[in-house]
Amino acid sequence: MQTEVRDNRGIFSALIGDGRPLLLFIGLGLILSGGFALFLSATRHFLPHDVQFLGITAEQLCGIDNCRIVYFMFHDRVAFGGALIAVGALYMWLAEFPLKKGEAWAWWLFVVSGLAGFGSFLAYLGYGYLDTWHGAGTLLLLPFFVGGLARSFSSLVKPRGIRTLLQSGSKVIWRSPFGLGKALLLATAGGMIAGGLTVMTVGMTSVFVPQDLQFMGVTAAKLQAISPRLIPLIAHDRAGFGGAICTVGITVLFCVWCGRPSRSLWQVLCFAGLVGFATAIGVHPAVGYNDLVHLGPAIAGAFMFVAGLGLCYRTMNKPRRKTGDVILKTQSLGR
């Protein structure tokens, strides 16, 4: 006679489990937010609070200087959307693979990249524009993020310290194809971090580089004359985009360094790189902003990233031998 096992879990504890469902939700939320940013840019619409702050619709602003100002703003927002999708995909991989195995470095990567990503919201205030929608979205996601981290910490395998981020996920012969590929991916990630910090700093200070104003065909004084709130809105976009790129770079860097070579890691890196670089680079010819000095670093980064993925493909996608297969092979060799 079988004894019925009673499930005494509450619905809350059942839904959040070990905390990973909350972190998966964060990843999905970032992907959807990034997709929404791409949709708004493709349809040439500002968010309602942007229109309210600026006092001008995208259609009205598009009638000035051949729509170049609007194109410039959307080029930042498209790249921002692509970065959000890339981070979201990487977060979902972290939650479903290394964190599921209790690997502490994945938990700490959530912490470090989360501080960079959520903290970059403060950069929006650098030029005096408080984005209420982004603020509300941040406040909505933050409890899920903190709750997921708090819940999942107890499932980590020791050692649990932040120094696990310094440990390589595999032994690497740097002169091998895999070693060269890993080095290229790490270098690309480092470039993303540096580039993101640069864009974020520019967004909080001077806002524009000379190529930006040349593309729009205006001066900062003319933008100020159109609306005194136009430059703060553009600065908000720049700072947010820079923070997102920096967060992508941090996440890619430690996924490559700490992650064990696997098909799933290669696939998520491929997806994140494809979306991130395709939006950041592809939007430029779409709006006519084709300055090579401006585009050069992104194009170089894309080539390095693709080359790195190519060199890592064989090692990361190599089928793992099952234990039984190894035993059978050993027995056959011993006969």
Summary of the structure (lengths in Angstrom):
residues: 335
radius of gyration: 22.8
end to end distance: 48.1
largest distance: 87.3
contacts: 1095
relative contact order: 0.15
helix: 77%
strand: 0%
